Amino acid sequence: MTDEQLKEEVIMAIKGVYDPEIPVDVYELGLIYDIKIFPVNNVYILMTLTSPSCPSAGTIPTEIEEKVRAIERVNDVSVELTFDPPYTTEMMSEVAKLELGFM
């Protein structure tokens, strides 16, 4: 499996995580800033939340880590939370914007 194929599997796993207050997955919401695959299938994910006071701040990153760690070939997972740059609705995919009535 190539790094690109593993990255696609990671994205699919992340798409199974939803913000409990919004009916769109966190990937389509634009909360994932970066995904890197390092040697020996170690995965690094840089993400944000819709706001620093998000009530799901403790659960969403943990759920992402668990879903990615469940991928058979993943060795280790590191999820880093950042608020720089701050989240805006411009980060949403077209799918999310349609689902939430922004288009």
Secondary structure, DSSP 8 states (H G I E B T S, - for coil): --HHHHHHHHHHHHTT-B-TTSSSBHHHHT-EEEEEEEGGGEEEEEE--SSTT-TTTTTHHHHHHHHHHTSTT--EEEEEE--SS---GGGS-HHHHHHTT--
